[in-house]
Amino acid sequence: MTVKTVSKIFNVNQETVRRWIRNGELHAEMSARKSGYVIYYGDMKAFVEKNQPTMAIISTPRTVVTQIVKELT
């Protein structure tokens, strides 16, 4: 997934996602300077597990987040 996709899933600004990446909260790989970071499903799942109470507050109900949370329970 891209930074843009993750920002839409969590209903946050793209810079917030980049900050999570820079701070080491969300693992991502730089695919290329032009195309930016790539966030894999497993890394996003780990991020949600670690931040589940926070995610419930900042995210709006979206299909992808709902699916991830269901897999965690």
C-alpha positions in Angstrom: 0.0 0.0 0.0 1.1 3.6 -0.5 1.2 6.4 2.1 -1.9 7.9 0.4 -3.8 4.6 0.7 -3.0 4.2 4.4 -3.9 7.8 5.1 -7.3 7.3 3.5 -7.8 4.0 5.5 -7.1 5.7 8.8 -8.6 9.1 7.8 -5.4 11.0 8.6 -3.2 13.3 6.6 -0.4 11.7 4.5 2.2 13.5 6.5 0.9 11.8 9.7 1.6 8.4 8.0 5.0 9.6 7.0 5.7 10.7 10.6 4.6 7.2 11.9 7.2 5.8 9.4 10.0 8.2 10.4 9.3 7.6 14.1 9.5 3.8 13.6 5.9 3.3 14.6 4.9 1.9 11.1 7.3 -0.1 9.2 7.6 0.7 5.5 10.1 0.3 2.7 11.2 3.0 0.3 10.5 1.6 -3.2 12.0 4.6 -5.0 12.3 8.3 -4.3 9.7 9.2 -6.8 7.1 6.5 -5.8 7.8 6.8 -2.1 7.1 4.3 0.7 5.4 0.9 0.4 3.6 -0.4 3.5 2.9 -4.1 3.5 -0.3 -5.6 4.9 1.6 -7.4 7.7 3.3 -4.2 8.8 0.0 -2.4 8.9 -1.6 -5.2 10.8 1.2 -5.0 13.4 0.8 -1.3 13.6 -3.0 -1.7 14.3 -2.3 -4.4 17.0 0.2 -2.2 18.7 -2.1 0.9 18.5 -5.5 -0.6 18.6 -7.0 1.8 21.2 -5.6 4.8 19.4 -6.8 3.5 16.0 -10.3 3.3 17.3 -10.2 7.0 18.1 -8.6 8.3 15.0 -10.1 6.1 12.3 -13.6 6.1 10.9 -15.4 2.9 10.1 -13.8 1.7 6.9 -13.9 -1.8 5.3 -10.2 -2.4 5.4 -9.7 -1.3 9.0 -12.8 -3.3 10.0 -11.3 -6.4 8.3 -7.9 -5.9 10.1 -9.6 -5.5 13.5 -11.7 -8.6 12.9 -8.6 -10.6 12.1 -7.0 -9.5 15.4 -9.9 -10.6 17.6 
